[in-house]
Amino acid sequence: MSIEKVDTLVVGAGQAGVAMSEHLSNCGIPHLVLERDRIAERWRTGRWDSLVANGPAWHDRFPGMEFSGIDPDAFAPKERVADYFVDYVKKINAPIRCGVEVTAVQRNTGRPGFRVETSDGVIKANSVVAATGAFQCPVIPSVVPENAEILQMHSNDYRNPGQLPEGAVLVVGAGSSGVQIADEILAAGKRVYLSVGPHDRPPRSYRGRDNVWWLGVLGKWEAAAMEPGAEHVTISVSGARGGHTVDFRRLAAQGMTLVGRTESFKDGVMTFAPDLADNIAQGDANYLSVLDEADAYIARNGLDLPEEPEARNIDPDPQCVTDPILELNLEEVGIASIVWATGFSQDYRWLKVHALDEKGKPKHQRGVSAEPGVYFLGLPWQSRRGSSFIWGVWHDAKHLADHISTQRKYLAYRTSTQRKTDG
Ligand SMILES: Cc1cc2nc3c(=O)[nH]c(=O)nc-3n(C[C@H](O)[C@H](O)[C@H](O)COP(=O)(O)OP(=O)(O)OC[C@H]3O[C@@H](n4cnc5c(N)ncnc54)[C@H](O)[C@@H]3O)c2cc1C
């Protein structure tokens, strides 16, 4: 039986796989993209119903195509983002095979290349790009036992408030997912407790420009590495309801109870760290620092952007911040469900090569792995802050395609004697 051969095999057809295909084609590199579900499936079905893109449509896209039928300053609903990538695949005629899962990638012994096992047979490839995303496996910290009598779900499985049982809800994590989900559940009329850890909360917009624009002109999207100590600081920003700045005081004024970082659970009692006021204060400091940097940028460049002094008004801390709850008996306060918006880990168990460290994390430099011929794409901070976002992955894919192209040229090299012999 003949085995299918491709030069470069790309695993996954989310935005990363689509970008990779575009750049491989531009470099003239024959390739195939395998996707176990459908193109951009995570955008279509893998997130909550009301999710919209966190950046406006003019920004959260690839350079080669605009969103059609949507105001460039609007935030595209998740299905529109998925449709965008389906349209993009048609535009670039990307060779994508859907419904095929890659189950194992092994290096050939004694010769270059890889043996790729899939749900549809074996493929031989010279290079493999793992474009399976940064948000693969939902992580729930082991705080509340699985068999505790309370419904627990990860934000990955949350779809809408109708899924939740009667009673109050504890949302753990106040990054973009947690805060948007908590906001939606509160608006649906439920009592909500939100556990707020360290976070940044940039203004949605300031002086007439969206946060993504400020990140761009201030060079923050291009930052090569996270600031030391900021590894556990999540970013709270929302495109919901036309986009707005995340304001924990507003949520508290609307009836949400804020608590500190969730620490432990025993005999039905959840314990929270006494860090809420600090976390809120540091979030404010981050917010104000963006305004300061923006003002300085405007002054330095003589830009004519409208003043917005009211953006600096910060309301007094609500009672739940000044007099924080450190313990909650969940049953007594009627909490019937917990939504864990606590992030994701990666799963590369199918990649049976020397490209992962002892914790299973990619060993790489800008996506070029420690195993020659194996590449990663879509990792957070792969080359810069923007790497795991729509616009950023496109640039990282270009770097990888250039690398693959260069390696192909080395491998194709023949000495002049060899060239004469080859005829
Ligand atoms: C809640 C949420 C909201 C976000 N909002 C934004 C936003 O507004 N703007 C923005 O720029 N970014 C946003 N992001 C970040 C990022 O853009 C998305 O996570 C995006 O889906 C990542 O694309 P990807 O292609 O890297 O991975 P994914 O979209 O996860 O695609 C990976 C693909 O690989 C496939 N796959 C996995 N394993 C295999 C296998 N073994 N064989 C074959 N196929 C496989 C999967 O089926 C999947 O389709 C958001 C992330 C989350 C979690």
The ligand as an SDF file (V2000), in Angstrom:
LIG
                    3D

 53 58  0  0  0  0  0  0  0  0999 V2000
  -12.3600   32.7440   25.1670 C   0  0  0  0  0  0  0  0  0  0  0  0
  -11.3030   33.2050   24.2000 C   0  0  0  0  0  0  0  0  0  0  0  0
  -11.5040   34.3800   23.4870 C   0  0  0  0  0  0  0  0  0  0  0  0
  -10.5200   34.8400   22.5920 C   0  0  0  0  0  0  0  0  0  0  0  0
  -10.7420   35.9980   21.9120 N   0  0  0  0  0  0  0  0  0  0  0  0
   -9.7880   36.4650   21.0620 C   0  0  0  0  0  0  0  0  0  0  0  0
   -9.9910   37.6720   20.3190 C   0  0  0  0  0  0  0  0  0  0  0  0
  -11.0140   38.3120   20.4660 O   0  0  0  0  0  0  0  0  0  0  0  0
   -9.0300   38.0990   19.4710 N   0  0  0  0  0  0  0  0  0  0  0  0
   -7.8910   37.3950   19.2760 C   0  0  0  0  0  0  0  0  0  0  0  0
   -7.0450   37.8000   18.4650 O   0  0  0  0  0  0  0  0  0  0  0  0
   -7.6750   36.2440   19.9640 N   0  0  0  0  0  0  0  0  0  0  0  0
   -8.5850   35.7690   20.8440 C   0  0  0  0  0  0  0  0  0  0  0  0
   -8.3640   34.6050   21.5330 N   0  0  0  0  0  0  0  0  0  0  0  0
   -7.0460   33.9360   21.4080 C   0  0  0  0  0  0  0  0  0  0  0  0
   -6.9040   33.1220   20.0940 C   0  0  0  0  0  0  0  0  0  0  0  0
   -7.0910   33.9950   19.0010 O   0  0  0  0  0  0  0  0  0  0  0  0
   -7.8940   31.9750   19.9890 C   0  0  0  0  0  0  0  0  0  0  0  0
   -7.7300   31.1030   21.0680 O   0  0  0  0  0  0  0  0  0  0  0  0
   -7.7400   31.1620   18.6830 C   0  0  0  0  0  0  0  0  0  0  0  0
   -8.7520   30.2110   18.6100 O   0  0  0  0  0  0  0  0  0  0  0  0
   -6.3910   30.4590   18.6090 C   0  0  0  0  0  0  0  0  0  0  0  0
   -6.2490   29.9420   17.3120 O   0  0  0  0  0  0  0  0  0  0  0  0
   -5.2990   28.7060   16.9960 P   0  0  0  0  0  0  0  0  0  0  0  0
   -5.4130   28.4130   15.5540 O   0  0  0  0  0  0  0  0  0  0  0  0
   -3.9520   28.9610   17.5610 O   0  0  0  0  0  0  0  0  0  0  0  0
   -5.9330   27.5320   17.8690 O   0  0  0  0  0  0  0  0  0  0  0  0
   -7.3920   26.8850   17.7870 P   0  0  0  0  0  0  0  0  0  0  0  0
   -8.4120   27.8720   17.3680 O   0  0  0  0  0  0  0  0  0  0  0  0
   -7.5900   26.1830   19.0840 O   0  0  0  0  0  0  0  0  0  0  0  0
   -7.2420   25.8590   16.6000 O   0  0  0  0  0  0  0  0  0  0  0  0
   -6.5030   24.6500   16.7300 C   0  0  0  0  0  0  0  0  0  0  0  0
   -7.1660   23.6250   15.8420 C   0  0  0  0  0  0  0  0  0  0  0  0
   -6.3920   22.4380   15.9090 O   0  0  0  0  0  0  0  0  0  0  0  0
   -7.2560   21.3330   15.8620 C   0  0  0  0  0  0  0  0  0  0  0  0
   -6.5380   20.1860   16.4400 N   0  0  0  0  0  0  0  0  0  0  0  0
   -6.0790   20.0610   17.7010 C   0  0  0  0  0  0  0  0  0  0  0  0
   -5.4390   18.8830   17.8570 N   0  0  0  0  0  0  0  0  0  0  0  0
   -5.4890   18.2610   16.6580 C   0  0  0  0  0  0  0  0  0  0  0  0
   -4.9740   17.0150   16.1720 C   0  0  0  0  0  0  0  0  0  0  0  0
   -4.2820   16.1900   16.9810 N   0  0  0  0  0  0  0  0  0  0  0  0
   -5.2100   16.6700   14.8780 N   0  0  0  0  0  0  0  0  0  0  0  0
   -5.8990   17.5360   14.0540 C   0  0  0  0  0  0  0  0  0  0  0  0
   -6.4000   18.7270   14.4640 N   0  0  0  0  0  0  0  0  0  0  0  0
   -6.1840   19.0840   15.7370 C   0  0  0  0  0  0  0  0  0  0  0  0
   -8.4590   21.7760   16.6760 C   0  0  0  0  0  0  0  0  0  0  0  0
   -9.6200   21.0450   16.3140 O   0  0  0  0  0  0  0  0  0  0  0  0
   -8.5570   23.2590   16.3080 C   0  0  0  0  0  0  0  0  0  0  0  0
   -9.4720   23.4920   15.2610 O   0  0  0  0  0  0  0  0  0  0  0  0
   -9.3200   34.1020   22.4200 C   0  0  0  0  0  0  0  0  0  0  0  0
   -9.1340   32.9150   23.1520 C   0  0  0  0  0  0  0  0  0  0  0  0
  -10.1010   32.4670   24.0200 C   0  0  0  0  0  0  0  0  0  0  0  0
   -9.8690   31.1760   24.8000 C   0  0  0  0  0  0  0  0  0  0  0  0
  1  2  1  0
  2  3  1  0
  2 52  2  0
  3  4  2  0
  4  5  1  0
  4 50  1  0
  5  6  2  0
  6  7  1  0
  6 13  1  0
  7  8  2  0
  7  9  1  0
  9 10  1  0
 10 11  2  0
 10 12  1  0
 12 13  2  0
 13 14  1  0
 14 15  1  0
 14 50  1  0
 15 16  1  0
 16 17  1  0
 16 18  1  0
 18 19  1  0
 18 20  1  0
 20 21  1  0
 20 22  1  0
 22 23  1  0
 23 24  1  0
 24 25  2  0
 24 26  1  0
 24 27  1  0
 27 28  1  0
 28 29  2  0
 28 30  1  0
 28 31  1  0
 31 32  1  0
 32 33  1  0
 33 34  1  0
 33 48  1  0
 34 35  1  0
 35 36  1  0
 35 46  1  0
 36 37  1  0
 36 45  1  0
 37 38  2  0
 38 39  1  0
 39 40  1  0
 39 45  2  0
 40 41  1  0
 40 42  2  0
 42 43  1  0
 43 44  2  0
 44 45  1  0
 46 47  1  0
 46 48  1  0
 48 49  1  0
 50 51  2  0
 51 52  1  0
 52 53  1  0
M  END
$$$$
